[in-house]
Amino acid sequence: MRNRYPGPRPFQTDESAIFFGRDDEIKRITQQLRLSNLIVIHGRSGVGKTSLLNAGVIPTFLNQSAANGNPVPKVVQVRFGSWFPDSVSLEEMFKQFVERTPSLLDQLEYQDSVWSRLKSQQLNLPPQTEFLLVFDQFEEIATYPDQDFEYLTQVLTRLTYPKVPVEIQEAIRQQQQIDPDQFTPARLRQFLNPLQMRIVLIIRSDRLGILDRFRPSIARILQYSTEVQPLTKSQAKDALLAPAAEQGGFYSTTFSFELEALEKILAYVAHEETDSMTLQLIASSVERATTKIQSQSVSGEMVGNPEDLIANILTNSLDGLDETESEAVKRAVVDSLIQRIGRGFMRLSMHEAQLVERFGIDKVTLDRMTRHGVLRAVPFIRGGVTYEISSDRLVPVILLHWDAAQSSVSNEEILYEELELARKKQQELHEQQYNTKEAIQDLTSKLRFSVRINFLLIIAILILLWFLLQRT
C-alpha cells in the first residue's frame, strides 16, 4: 500500500504512474539524453528536479530502450550531501556505490577506478547495454576539498570520453605478450568496446557557476541543459487531480475535489514563489484528511486556507513533545538547518548522527518530523541519512513559530512579508546572474566564431597573394 502523493520526499522511479504534469519536460530531457552523453538539469530548490528525473525521465528512457529492442540501461544514482570533516574521500565513496564485479578485466593489471568498475559490469551485461549515471544535488560538490573536486573532474572527463583508457589498452598489450592465445578477436572486441554512458547532473540554478570549474576539462558541460520551471496552473491541476482518481494499491480510496477546494489550492500554488514540493505537502495533507473522515470528496471547507495547511504541518509535528524535546528540535532546525543571509535564507542539510550528538534529538523525533512533512530524510551515500527542511515555504512558518513567538500579530506579519520579499529578491538575483552568464557565454561564442572566420580569411588572402606572386 502507498500514498497517492509523496509529500516531502521526491517521487521514486516506481511511482511514474502517479506522476503528472511534466510531459513536455520529460520529452525534451529524454531527447537530450539521446543526443548527448552529458546533460544538466537545473532549477531552483524545491521545483521538482529530482522527481522529474526519477518518475518521468528515467522510466521513459528505459521504456524507449526496451521498445527499440535494446537492452534496458543500468541506472546508477548518486545524491551528494554536504561535506563533513570526518567524511571519506570521494574516491572511497564512489567505490561504495559502484560495485566491482568479477569479469575478464580481472586478468589485467590496472588501477581500480570508477571506469574500471563500470567496465567490469559492462562485460557481464548484454552487448550494447547503456549506463545512466545520475549525480543529484551536484551543487554540494562546492563544499568538498580541492582534491575531491579534482578527482571528480577526472572521473567525469574519463566517463564522457568514449574510448578505452590508454592504460587499459597498454595492459591488454602486455597480457597479449605474456599469453598470445588468451585474447581471441571476440574477447578483444569486448574489452575495447567503449562504455555506453549517459550522465545527468542535477543542480540548483543559483549554483550553476560551479560547473565553470569543469570547463577546462569538459568544455561542453552546459551544451545540453534544461531549466525546470515551477508548475503552471494547468500542470498543477493535473498533478493534483490525476493521482486522486488512480485505482488500487493506495491507503486512501479514490476521491475528487469540489470546485471550491480545487480553486483554493490552485490559486495558492499559482503564486510565483510556490514550489512543487509545497503542492505535494498540501495534497498529502488532503489525502490524510479524506482517509481520517472517510470522505470521497474534498470540499472547500476541508481545504480552508492552504497557508494554514502548511502552518499545521509544523504544529502537528510538535504536538506531544515535552518542553525539552521541543527546545532541542527548535535549536536543531533554526540553528543548523536554516542559514540566514541578510533578510533571506538558505536551507541546509545535516547528517542524523550530528543532529543526535549535538542537539540530543532521538531518532523517533526525527522520524516524526519527517512523517509530518517538516523534514525530508535523504539517504546518504556514506551511510545513514541527512535531514533538511522539506520546502522553502516552511522556512517562514518555522521562523515565525519560534522567532516571533513573543511578537505581536502585526510584527509577525511584517516578519513574514520581509521573508517573502527577501526570497523574491534572492530568486530575481539568481535569475539575473544566470541570464548575465548566458549572455556572456553567447557573446564569447560569437567572438570565437568571428576570430576563426577572420583567421581563415587572412590565410586565404595570404594563399592568394602567394599564388599571384608565383605567377609573376
C-alpha positions as CSV (number, residue, x, y, z in Angstrom):
1,M,0.0,0.0,0.0
2,R,1.2,3.5,-0.8
3,N,0.2,7.2,-0.7
4,R,-1.1,9.0,-3.8
5,Y,1.2,12.0,-3.0
6,P,4.8,11.6,-1.7
7,G,4.6,14.7,0.5
8,P,8.0,16.0,1.5
9,R,10.1,13.4,-0.4
10,P,10.8,13.3,-4.1
11,F,8.9,10.8,-6.4
12,Q,10.7,7.5,-6.9
13,T,11.1,5.6,-10.2
14,D,8.4,3.1,-9.4
15,E,5.9,6.0,-8.9
16,S,5.7,7.0,-12.5
17,A,2.0,6.0,-12.6
18,I,1.1,8.8,-10.2
19,F,3.5,11.5,-11.6
20,F,1.6,14.0,-13.7
21,G,2.1,17.5,-15.2
22,R,5.6,17.3,-16.7
23,D,5.0,15.7,-20.1
24,D,6.8,18.4,-22.1
25,E,9.8,18.4,-19.9
26,I,10.1,14.6,-19.9
27,K,10.0,14.6,-23.7
28,R,12.6,17.4,-24.0
29,I,15.1,15.9,-21.5
30,T,14.7,12.4,-22.9
31,Q,15.6,13.7,-26.3
32,Q,18.7,15.5,-24.9
33,L,19.8,12.2,-23.4
34,R,19.6,10.6,-26.8
35,L,21.7,13.4,-28.3
36,S,24.4,13.7,-25.7
37,N,26.2,11.6,-23.1
38,L,26.2,14.5,-20.7
39,I,23.2,16.8,-19.8
40,V,22.4,19.2,-17.0
41,I,19.0,19.6,-15.3
42,H,18.8,22.8,-13.2
43,G,16.2,24.8,-11.3
44,R,15.6,26.5,-8.0
45,S,15.3,24.5,-4.8
46,G,12.1,22.5,-4.4
47,V,10.9,23.0,-8.0
48,G,10.8,19.2,-8.6
49,K,14.1,18.4,-10.4
50,T,14.7,15.0,-8.7
51,S,11.0,13.9,-9.1
52,L,11.0,14.9,-12.8
53,L,14.1,12.7,-13.4
54,N,13.0,9.8,-11.1
55,A,9.4,9.4,-12.1
56,G,9.5,10.9,-15.5
57,V,12.7,10.9,-17.4
58,I,14.2,7.6,-16.2
59,P,11.1,5.4,-16.8
60,T,10.6,7.0,-20.2
61,F,14.2,6.4,-21.2
62,L,14.2,2.8,-20.0
63,N,10.9,2.1,-21.8
64,Q,12.1,3.6,-25.0
65,S,15.2,1.5,-25.0
66,A,13.2,-1.7,-24.5
67,A,10.7,-0.7,-27.2
68,N,13.6,-0.3,-29.6
69,G,14.8,-3.8,-28.9
70,N,17.8,-2.6,-26.9
71,P,19.0,-3.9,-23.5
72,V,17.4,-2.0,-20.6
73,P,20.0,0.6,-19.4
74,K,21.5,0.2,-16.0
75,V,20.8,3.2,-13.7
76,V,23.3,4.3,-11.1
77,Q,22.2,7.2,-8.8
78,V,24.4,9.3,-6.5
79,R,23.0,12.1,-4.3
80,F,25.7,14.3,-2.9
81,G,25.4,15.6,0.7
82,S,27.3,18.3,2.4
83,W,31.0,17.5,3.2
84,F,31.9,16.9,6.8
85,P,35.4,16.9,8.3
86,D,35.2,13.2,9.1
87,S,33.9,12.3,5.6
88,V,35.7,9.7,3.5
89,S,37.2,10.8,0.2
90,L,35.1,10.9,-3.0
91,E,37.3,8.1,-4.3
92,E,36.3,5.8,-1.4
93,M,32.7,7.0,-1.6
94,F,32.4,6.1,-5.2
95,K,33.7,2.6,-4.5
96,Q,30.6,2.2,-2.3
97,F,28.0,2.9,-4.9
98,V,29.8,1.5,-8.0
99,E,30.2,-2.3,-7.4
100,R,33.2,-4.1,-8.7
101,T,32.0,-7.4,-10.2
102,P,34.3,-10.3,-11.3
103,S,35.0,-10.1,-15.1
104,L,37.5,-10.7,-17.8
105,L,39.0,-7.4,-16.7
106,D,40.5,-9.2,-13.6
107,Q,43.0,-10.9,-16.0
108,L,44.7,-7.5,-16.4
109,E,46.9,-5.4,-14.2
110,Y,45.2,-2.0,-13.8
111,Q,44.3,0.7,-11.3
112,D,40.9,0.4,-9.7
113,S,38.7,3.2,-10.7
114,V,35.1,4.2,-11.4
115,W,35.6,3.5,-15.1
116,S,37.1,0.0,-14.5
117,R,34.3,-0.9,-12.1
118,L,31.6,0.1,-14.7
119,K,33.6,-1.7,-17.4
120,S,33.6,-4.9,-15.3
121,Q,29.8,-4.6,-15.0
122,Q,29.5,-4.0,-18.8
123,L,31.4,-7.2,-19.5
124,N,28.7,-9.1,-17.6
125,L,25.8,-7.4,-19.3
126,P,24.2,-7.9,-22.7
127,P,26.1,-6.2,-25.5
128,Q,25.3,-2.5,-26.1
129,T,23.9,-2.1,-22.6
130,E,23.9,1.6,-21.6
131,F,24.6,3.1,-18.2
132,L,22.6,6.1,-16.9
133,L,24.7,7.8,-14.2
134,V,22.9,10.4,-12.2
135,F,24.5,12.9,-9.8
136,D,21.9,14.7,-7.7
137,Q,22.4,17.8,-5.5
138,F,25.6,18.4,-7.6
139,E,25.9,21.9,-6.0
140,E,27.1,20.2,-2.8
141,I,30.5,19.5,-4.5
142,A,31.3,23.1,-3.7
143,T,31.6,22.1,0.0
144,Y,34.2,19.4,-0.8
145,P,38.0,19.7,-0.6
146,D,40.0,20.6,-3.7
147,Q,41.4,17.1,-4.0
148,D,37.9,15.6,-4.2
149,F,36.9,18.2,-6.8
150,E,40.0,17.3,-8.9
151,Y,39.1,13.6,-8.5
152,L,35.5,14.2,-9.7
153,T,36.8,16.1,-12.7
154,Q,39.0,13.2,-13.7
155,V,36.0,10.8,-13.3
156,L,33.7,12.9,-15.4
157,T,36.3,13.5,-18.0
158,R,37.1,9.8,-18.3
159,L,33.4,8.8,-18.4
160,T,32.5,11.3,-21.1
161,Y,35.4,10.3,-23.3
162,P,34.2,7.3,-25.3
163,K,37.5,5.5,-26.0
164,V,39.1,2.8,-23.7
165,P,41.7,4.5,-21.5
166,V,45.3,4.2,-22.7
167,E,46.4,2.4,-19.5
168,I,43.9,-0.4,-20.2
169,Q,45.0,-0.7,-23.8
170,E,48.6,-1.0,-22.6
171,A,47.6,-3.6,-20.0
172,I,46.0,-5.6,-22.8
173,R,49.1,-5.4,-25.0
174,Q,51.3,-6.6,-22.1
175,Q,48.9,-9.5,-21.4
176,Q,49.0,-10.5,-25.1
177,Q,52.8,-10.7,-25.0
178,I,52.6,-13.0,-22.0
179,D,49.8,-15.2,-23.4
180,P,49.0,-14.5,-27.1
181,D,46.2,-17.1,-27.1
182,Q,44.3,-15.5,-24.2
183,F,42.7,-12.8,-26.2
184,T,40.5,-14.1,-29.1
185,P,39.2,-11.5,-31.6
186,A,35.8,-11.7,-29.9
187,R,37.2,-11.2,-26.4
188,L,39.4,-8.3,-27.6
189,R,36.3,-6.6,-29.0
190,Q,34.6,-6.9,-25.6
191,F,37.5,-5.2,-23.9
192,L,37.8,-2.4,-26.5
193,N,34.0,-1.8,-26.7
194,P,33.5,1.8,-25.3
195,L,31.3,2.3,-22.3
196,Q,27.9,3.4,-23.4
197,M,27.5,6.2,-20.8
198,R,24.8,8.8,-20.2
199,I,25.5,11.2,-17.4
200,V,22.9,13.6,-15.8
201,L,23.9,16.4,-13.4
202,I,21.1,17.8,-11.2
203,I,22.0,21.2,-9.7
204,R,20.3,24.3,-8.4
205,S,20.2,27.2,-10.9
206,D,21.8,29.6,-8.4
207,R,24.8,27.3,-8.2
208,L,25.4,26.8,-11.9
209,G,28.6,28.8,-11.7
210,I,30.2,25.7,-10.0
211,L,30.2,24.0,-13.4
212,D,32.6,26.6,-14.8
213,R,35.3,24.9,-12.8
214,F,34.9,21.8,-15.1
215,R,35.1,23.7,-18.4
216,P,38.9,23.4,-18.9
217,S,38.4,19.6,-18.9
218,I,34.8,19.3,-20.2
219,A,34.2,22.4,-22.4
220,R,30.7,21.3,-23.4
221,I,29.4,20.6,-19.9
222,L,26.4,23.1,-20.4
223,Q,25.8,22.3,-24.1
224,Y,22.6,20.4,-23.3
225,S,20.8,21.8,-20.3
226,T,17.2,22.3,-19.2
227,E,15.9,24.6,-16.6
228,V,12.9,23.2,-14.7
229,Q,10.3,25.9,-14.2
230,P,7.6,25.9,-11.4
231,L,4.4,24.1,-12.4
232,T,1.9,26.2,-14.3
233,K,-1.7,26.2,-13.0
234,S,-2.7,23.7,-15.7
235,Q,0.2,21.4,-14.7
236,A,-0.6,21.7,-11.0
237,K,-4.2,20.8,-11.8
238,D,-3.1,17.5,-13.5
239,A,-0.6,16.7,-10.7
240,L,-3.4,17.2,-8.1
241,L,-6.4,15.5,-9.8
242,A,-5.0,12.6,-11.7
243,P,-3.4,10.7,-8.7
244,A,-6.7,11.1,-6.7
245,A,-8.5,9.1,-9.4
246,E,-6.0,6.3,-9.8
247,Q,-7.3,2.8,-8.8
248,G,-5.8,0.2,-6.5
249,G,-2.9,-0.2,-4.2
250,F,-3.3,3.0,-2.1
251,Y,-4.1,3.7,1.5
252,S,-6.9,6.0,0.5
253,T,-9.9,5.3,-1.7
254,T,-10.3,7.4,-4.8
255,F,-11.6,10.8,-4.2
256,S,-12.4,14.0,-6.1
257,F,-12.1,17.8,-5.5
258,E,-15.1,20.1,-5.3
259,L,-14.6,23.2,-7.4
260,E,-14.1,25.5,-4.4
261,A,-11.4,23.2,-3.0
262,L,-9.7,22.9,-6.3
263,E,-9.7,26.7,-6.9
264,K,-8.3,27.4,-3.4
265,I,-5.4,25.1,-3.9
266,L,-4.6,26.1,-7.5
267,A,-4.8,29.8,-6.6
268,Y,-2.3,29.2,-3.8
269,V,0.1,27.1,-5.8
270,A,-0.1,29.6,-8.8
271,H,1.8,32.0,-6.6
272,E,5.2,32.5,-8.3
273,E,7.1,31.7,-5.1
274,T,5.4,28.3,-4.5
275,D,7.3,25.2,-5.5
276,S,6.2,21.7,-6.5
277,M,7.1,20.4,-3.0
278,T,4.5,22.7,-1.5
279,L,1.8,21.2,-3.8
280,Q,2.7,17.7,-2.6
281,L,2.7,18.8,1.0
282,I,-0.8,20.2,0.6
283,A,-2.1,17.2,-1.4
284,S,-0.7,14.7,1.1
285,S,-2.4,16.6,3.9
286,V,-5.7,16.5,2.0
287,E,-5.3,12.7,1.4
288,R,-4.8,12.1,5.1
289,A,-7.9,14.1,5.9
290,T,-10.1,12.1,3.4
291,T,-8.9,8.9,5.0
292,K,-9.5,10.2,8.5
293,I,-13.1,11.2,7.9
294,Q,-13.7,8.5,5.2
295,S,-14.7,11.1,2.6
296,Q,-14.6,10.6,-1.2
297,S,-14.9,14.3,-1.9
298,V,-12.7,17.2,-0.8
299,S,-14.7,20.3,0.0
300,G,-13.6,23.9,0.2
301,E,-14.2,23.7,4.0
302,M,-11.7,20.8,4.3
303,V,-9.1,22.8,2.5
304,G,-9.7,26.0,4.4
305,N,-6.8,28.4,3.9
306,P,-3.9,26.5,2.2
307,E,-1.5,28.6,4.1
308,D,-2.9,27.1,7.3
309,L,-2.4,23.6,6.0
310,I,1.3,24.5,5.6
311,A,1.5,26.0,9.1
312,N,-0.3,23.0,10.6
313,I,2.4,20.7,9.3
314,L,4.8,22.2,11.9
315,T,2.3,22.4,14.8
316,N,1.1,18.9,14.3
317,S,4.6,17.6,14.3
318,L,5.3,19.3,17.7
319,D,2.1,18.0,19.4
320,G,3.0,15.6,22.1
321,L,6.6,16.7,22.6
322,D,7.6,18.0,26.0
323,E,9.4,21.3,26.6
324,T,12.9,19.8,26.5
325,E,12.2,17.9,23.2
326,S,10.6,20.9,21.6
327,E,13.6,23.1,22.6
328,A,16.0,20.6,21.1
329,V,14.0,20.5,17.8
330,K,14.0,24.3,17.7
331,R,17.8,24.6,18.2
332,A,18.4,21.9,15.6
333,V,16.1,23.3,12.9
334,V,16.6,27.0,13.4
335,D,20.3,27.0,14.2
336,S,21.6,24.2,11.9
337,L,19.1,23.7,9.0
338,I,18.5,27.3,8.2
339,Q,21.2,29.7,7.1
340,R,20.2,33.3,7.3
341,I,21.6,35.6,4.6
342,G,20.6,39.2,5.3
343,R,16.8,39.1,5.2
344,G,16.9,35.9,3.2
345,F,17.7,32.3,4.0
346,M,19.0,29.1,2.6
347,R,18.0,25.6,3.6
348,L,20.9,23.4,4.8
349,S,21.3,19.7,5.4
350,M,22.8,17.8,8.3
351,H,23.6,14.1,9.0
352,E,21.4,12.3,11.5
353,A,24.5,11.4,13.7
354,Q,25.3,15.1,14.1
355,L,21.7,16.1,15.0
356,V,21.6,13.4,17.6
357,E,25.0,14.2,19.0
358,R,24.8,18.0,19.0
359,F,21.2,18.5,20.0
360,G,20.1,15.3,21.7
361,I,17.3,14.6,19.3
362,D,16.4,10.9,19.2
363,K,15.6,9.0,16.0
364,V,11.9,8.7,17.0
365,T,11.5,12.5,17.0
366,L,13.4,12.9,13.6
367,D,11.1,10.2,12.1
368,R,8.1,12.0,13.5
369,M,9.2,15.4,12.0
370,T,9.8,13.6,8.7
371,R,6.4,11.7,8.7
372,H,4.6,15.0,9.3
373,G,6.5,16.7,6.4
374,V,8.6,19.2,8.3
375,L,11.9,17.4,7.4
376,R,12.9,15.4,4.5
377,A,15.2,12.4,5.0
378,V,17.8,11.8,2.2
379,P,19.8,8.6,2.1
380,F,23.4,9.4,2.5
381,I,25.9,7.6,0.2
382,R,28.3,7.0,3.1
383,G,25.5,5.5,5.3
384,G,22.6,6.8,7.3
385,V,20.5,9.8,6.2
386,T,20.8,13.6,6.1
387,Y,17.9,15.8,7.1
388,E,16.7,19.1,5.6
389,I,13.6,21.2,5.8
390,S,11.3,19.8,3.2
391,S,10.3,23.1,1.5
392,D,11.2,26.8,1.2
393,R,7.6,27.6,2.1
394,L,8.1,26.1,5.5
395,V,11.0,28.3,6.5
396,P,8.9,31.4,7.2
397,V,6.4,29.3,9.1
398,I,9.3,27.9,11.3
399,L,10.9,31.3,11.9
400,L,7.5,32.8,12.8
401,H,6.7,30.0,15.1
402,W,9.9,30.3,17.1
403,D,11.5,33.6,16.4
404,A,8.3,35.6,16.7
405,A,6.6,33.7,19.5
406,Q,6.5,36.7,21.7
407,S,5.8,39.3,18.9
408,S,2.5,41.0,18.2
409,V,0.5,39.9,15.2
410,S,1.5,43.0,13.3
411,N,5.2,42.2,13.9
412,E,4.6,38.6,12.7
413,E,3.0,39.9,9.5
414,I,5.9,42.3,9.0
415,L,8.4,39.5,9.5
416,Y,6.6,37.2,7.1
417,E,6.4,39.9,4.5
418,E,10.1,40.7,4.9
419,L,11.0,37.0,4.5
420,E,8.8,36.7,1.4
421,L,10.3,39.8,-0.1
422,A,13.8,38.6,0.6
423,R,13.0,35.3,-1.0
424,K,11.7,37.0,-4.1
425,K,14.7,39.3,-4.4
426,Q,17.0,36.4,-3.9
427,Q,15.3,34.5,-6.7
428,E,15.4,37.5,-9.0
429,L,19.1,37.9,-8.3
430,H,19.8,34.3,-9.1
431,E,17.9,34.7,-12.4
432,Q,19.7,37.9,-13.3
433,Q,23.1,36.2,-12.6
434,Y,22.1,33.2,-14.8
435,N,20.9,35.4,-17.6
436,T,24.0,37.5,-17.5
437,K,26.1,34.4,-17.5
438,E,24.2,33.1,-20.5
439,A,24.7,36.4,-22.4
440,I,28.4,36.3,-21.7
441,Q,28.7,32.8,-22.9
442,D,26.8,33.7,-26.1
443,L,29.0,36.7,-26.7
444,T,32.1,34.7,-26.1
445,S,30.9,32.0,-28.6
446,K,30.2,34.7,-31.2
447,L,33.6,36.3,-30.7
448,R,35.4,32.9,-31.1
449,F,33.5,32.3,-34.3
450,S,34.4,35.7,-35.6
451,V,38.0,35.2,-34.8
452,R,38.0,31.9,-36.6
453,I,36.4,33.4,-39.7
454,N,38.9,36.3,-39.7
455,F,41.8,33.9,-39.3
456,L,40.6,31.8,-42.2
457,L,40.1,34.9,-44.4
458,I,43.7,36.0,-43.6
459,I,45.0,32.6,-44.5
460,A,43.0,32.7,-47.8
461,I,44.4,36.1,-48.6
462,L,47.9,35.0,-47.9
463,I,47.5,31.9,-50.1
464,L,46.0,34.1,-52.9
465,L,49.0,36.6,-52.6
466,W,51.4,33.7,-52.7
467,F,49.7,32.3,-55.8
468,L,49.8,35.6,-57.6
469,L,53.5,36.1,-56.7
470,Q,54.3,32.7,-58.1
471,R,52.6,33.5,-61.4
472,T,54.6,36.7,-61.7
